[in-house]
Amino acid sequence: MSDIAAAEGRRLAALHRYEVLDSAPEADFDDIALLAAQLCRTPSAAITLVTSDRQWPKSAIGFEGCDISREHSFCAHAMRGTEVMQVPDTLLDPRFRTNPLVTGEPYLRFYAGAPLVTSDGEPLGSLCVLDHEPRLLNPAECAGLRTLAKHVMAQLELRQYARGLDRANERLRDADRVKDEFISRITHELRTPLTSINGYLEVLGDVPPQDGHEFLARIRRNSDRLMALVDDMLLAAQAGQSALVLRRTVIDLAELARAAVARNEVLAAGRGLRLWADAPEPVPVHADEQRLGQALERLVLNAVKFTPRGDIRVRTAALGDEALLEVRDTGIGIGPADRERVLAPFRRTADAERHEVQGAGLGLSIVKAIVDAHGGALAIESDPGRGAAVSIRLPTGG
């Protein structure tokens, strides 16, 4: 890319950041243009911005038709300078004497434009004054035009700052909503096993030994549930701070899949589900076995939670330079509107809320963080009501 093209790219990027092109008229800009015309004693004035192919008026006083192609733009010339560009008589200037704005409406004979320049030095357009008669601005009028051009930039900056505040406030409101949802959900997730543990502890000393063993087993299950929740919260916090540390070795995804199935097949069977591994061939990857194991465990547990009946398949495959790890179920599925939402921390689908499925909404966000840390890709395919497939693709070389 040439230096000229690169500079134009930076200029256009700066212009588009103001989000002003093709916006509605605004009194603040019209007032500045009107003041420029009065100051310079001209019948017309305009605030124009120059894109890659056109000149567009944010404000036009005293005439219309300022939205023209860039090749006919006076302001495209004016914005390249540092001072006010004056054309005392357009018919005597070879750059403009055949310009359609000169030979036809509005029959311009005089032009003066002060460049509109960002604080970074990027030219956007100009504040210009126009007349049907040849003339020349005096030094005081030129100085006033430059000052008013700075006020145009101040208005653009003010609006950009206000939009930034609005977006920041919206993000804060969204974060506040997520926080409230999280506190409510996590309170429930913590309170339920704690209440169970406390209840069994209170009566443990008053029951026969055979019942005591069963109570201890239930206490252990609830304790494990609490520990899993705390582990998820710690892992989510690490992922949020980009603090996931990988210890890569060459591992076999097929073996990882079979191990995950072996750990959870009793749990699945207890819910009437068939959990099985479709991993007949070794699939070597350079990855962190513990982290990938954590990701796969969450995918399997999610599938078990959201599958009322049917089966769950954990599949691995070598795909050229990539390795595939996929968990496919026949559960309630994930609607299109929720597929991005569920990858954010503490976000759950509407179906999960409706079916009152336990969970803090951390599982898929943790999986995504682990996959991202490996340079892989996570994808969700789902037919709501007929199941979902969550696939992880990893580069085999790490």
N, C-alpha and C positions, 0 to 999 in steps of 0.2 A: 504494500500500500504506500502511495506517495505521501510526502509530508503535507501536501495541499489537501488530499483526501482525508488524511488523519485529522487535520485541523477542522475540516468541515464536519467530520463525524463528531468531534468533541463539541463543536458549536451547536449542532442539531440536538445532541443529547442534552445540553444545557437548556436549550429552548423548550424541549418536551418536558423537562422536569417541572417547569412552571405550570403545566396543564392549563394553559390559557387559550390555545388555538381553538377557534370556532366557538368560543364561549359567548354568552349573551352580553349585550352592551351593559356598561356599568357607569354610574354617574361620576364616580371618582375619576375615571380616566377621561370621560367627556369633559369634565371641568378643567382638567389639565390642558387638553387640546384647545378648548375655548380660550383659556387664559393665554396660551401661546399665540393664538391668532390675534387676540387683543393687544398683547405686548408688542408683536411684530407688525401690527397694522396691516394684516392680510385677511382676505375674505375666507380663507380656508386653512385648516390644519388637520393633521392626522397622526395617530400613533399606530405604526405599522410594524409587523413582525415578518421576517423573511424565512421561509422554509427552504427545502431543497429545490422546489419548483414553483413557488408562488410567493406573492406578497399579500399578507392578510391584515386588514385593519381592525385593531381592537377598538379604535374610536376614529370617527371621521366627522369633521365639522365643516359645513358649507359646501359639501359636494358628496357624490356617491360614486361607486365603481372603482374603489381602491383595491378590491380583491382581484389581482391581475397576475399574469404569469411573471416569473422572476426575470425573464429576459427583458421585460419592459419596466422593471422596477428601478426607480430613482434611489429608493432606500437601500437597495443591495449595494450601491456604490457608497452611499453616505455612511453605512455602518462600518465600513472597513477603515475609516479614519479615526482620528482622536479629537478633531475639532469639528465645528459646524461646516458642512459642505454647502457651498452656495453655487447656484447656476443662475447668474444674473439675467441671461436671456437664452432660453432653451433653443431658439432658432439659430443661434450663433454657436452652439456647442455641438460638435460632430457626434458626440455620444448620444444626444437626445433629439436632434432636430427632426428625425423621421419617426420618433416614438409616437404610437397612437394616442397617447395622452396629450401630446403636443399638437399633432395634426388634426385631432378630433376632440370630442368632449373629454375632459373639461377645458381643453385648449390652454394648457399650462404654458406660461412664459417665464415664470420665476419659481425656483425651488430652493429651499434651505432646510437641511436636516441635521439634527444633533444625534449622534449614535447612542443607542441603548446598549450598555455594556454591563455584564455581570461583574461581581466583585472578583471573579477569577479571570477577567479580561476577555470573556467570550461575547462577541457582538451578536445581538438578537434582531435588531431592526433600527428604527429611528423615530424620533419625534420631529415632524416636519411641518413647515408652513408653506403655503402655495398662493400664487397670485396669477391673474390673467394679464398682468402688465409686467414688463421688465423692471427690475429694481435691485437694490442691494441693502442688506441689513447693516446697521451701524454696530460698533463694538459692544455697546450696552445691550442691544437686542440679541446679539450672538451669545453674550454671557447669560442673559435671562433664559434663552432657549436651552443652553447646556444645563442650567440649574433645574429647569422643568423636566428635562430628560432624566435627571437623577431622581426626581420625584416619581416619575413613571416606574423606574426600577425599584424604588422603595415600596410602591404599591404592589408590584409583582412579588417582591420578597415577603411582604406582609401577608399576602394571600397564601404563598407557599408555606410560610411558618404556621398560619392558622390551620391549613390542611394537615400539616404534620401533627399539630396539637390534637386535632379531631381524631386522627388515626391512632395516636398514642393513647388518647382517652378511651377510644373504643377497645384497644388492646387491653387497657387496664380494666375496663368493665368486663371484658371477656375473661380476663384472668381472675377477676373477683368472682365471677359466676362459677368458674372452674374450681376456685378455692372453696366456695360454699358447698358445691356439689361434692367435692373431695372430703371435706370435713364431715358432711352428713353421711356419706357412704362409708368412710373409714371408721367413723364412730360406730356404725352398725356392724361393720365387719369385725371390729375389735370386741365390741360389747357381747356379741352372740357367743363366741367361744369362751370368753371370760365368765359370762354368766353361767354357762354350762359347767365350767371347771369349778367355780365357787360353789354351785349347787351340789355337785358330787362330793366336793371336799367336806361340806357341812355334814353330810349324812354318812360319810365313809366309815366313821368309827362306830356307827350304830347298826351296821348291816352284817349279815353272816359273811364269812370269808369267801364263799363261792361267789356271792354278789359283789364283794369288794374287788375281786379280780376284774369283773366286767366294768365296774366303775372306773378302775384305774386305766383300763384300756380306752374308755371313752375320754378320760382326762388326757391321756396321751394323744389321742387323735385330735382333740381340740388344741392341745399345746402345739402339735405339729402344724396345724392350720395357722396358728398365730405366728409361728416361726417362719412359715412360708410367706406370709403377708409382710412381715418385717424384712425378710430377704428381698422381696420384690421392691419394697419402698427404697431400700438402700441401693439396689441395683439401678432403679429408675433415677435416683439422685445422682449416681455416678455418671449415668448416660447423659443426663441433663447438663452436667458440667464438662462433657466431653472427656471424661476421665477413665473410660474403659481401656484397660491395659490388656493387650493380647499376648499370649505366650504360644506362639505358633510351632507346631510340629506336623509331620505328615501323619494324617489320621484317615481312617476308612469310614466314610459316611454310611455305608451299608451296615457296618458293625454298630455304629452309633444308633442307627434306626432300629436294629434288632434289639439292642439293649433298652431303648426307650419303650418299645413294645413289651418286653419282658417285665419291666418295672410296673407297667400300668394295665396289663391285661386282666388282672384280678379286679381292679377298680372298674374297668369297662364291663367285664362280665357281670359284676354286681348290678349294673344298670341295664343288663340285657343286651349289651352291644358286643359286636365282634371286632376286636382290634388286631390287626395283622400287618406284617411287614412284607412289602414287595421289594426286596433288596437282594437278589440272587448273586450279583457280581460285585467285587470290590470296586469302590469309587474313592480313590485317594485324593485328598486335598491337603493343602498347606494351611492349617487353621488352628485355632485355639479350641481344643477338645472340650474343655470345661464350659466355655462360653457358648459354643454351638449346642452342647448338651442342654444348657439352660434354656436356649431358644427353642429347641425341639421339645423339651419337656412342657413348655408353656403352650406350644401349639397342640400337642397331644391332649393336655388337660382341658384346653379350650374346646377341642373337638368333642371330648367326652361330656363336658358341661352342656354344650349346645346341640347335642344329638339325642333326641328322645328315643329313637329306635333306628335299627339298621347297623351299618358297619363303618369302621374308620380304617383307612389304609395309609400306611407310611411308606412312601416310595422313594428310592434313590436311583439315579442314573448318571452316567457319564455322557456329556454332550459336547464333544470336542474340547475346547479350551475352558469349558464350564462344567460344573457339577450341579446336579439338581437334587434338592431335598424337598419333598412335598408331603403335606398331610391333607387328605381328602376325606370328607365325612358326608353323611346323609342327613344332616341336621337342619336347623331352622334357617340357615343361610344368613347372608349379609346383604342388605339392600344397597343399590348404587349410591345413594346419598350418604351412606354410613361408611363406605370403604376407605375414604380418606380420614374421616373423623376418628375411627377406631385405632388409627396409628398414633394418635396423640395421647399423652398420659392422661389418665383419669376420665377418658371418654368411653362411653358404652353405647351400643346400638339401642334404638327404641324397642326392638324385640327383647333385648336382654332385660330392659327395665320392666317391660310388660310381663315377661315370664318370671320376673323376680329371681333371675339367676345370680347366685352369689359371685362376688368379685369386685375388686376396686378399680377395674378398668386400666390395669397396668400391663397386662400380658403382651399384647401386640406391640405396644410402644417399646417394651424391652426387647422383643424379638427384632424390631426394626433397627434399634440402636446397635445390637450385636451384629446384624447383617451389614449395616452401614460401615461399622468399624472394620469389617473384613473386605470392604470394597465390593460387596455383593448387591443383589437386588431382590426386593420382596414384592410379590404380586398376590393379589386376591382375586379369585374368580368365584362367582357365586350365582346361583339361581335361587332366590328367596323361597323358602319352603321346601327346597329339594337338596340343600347341602351347600358346602363351600369347599374350595381348595386353596390352601395357602402354600405358595411355593417360594423356595429360596434358591437363587442361582448364585454360585460362588465361583470366582476364578480359581482354577485348579492349582495355579502356581502361587496363590496368595497375594 
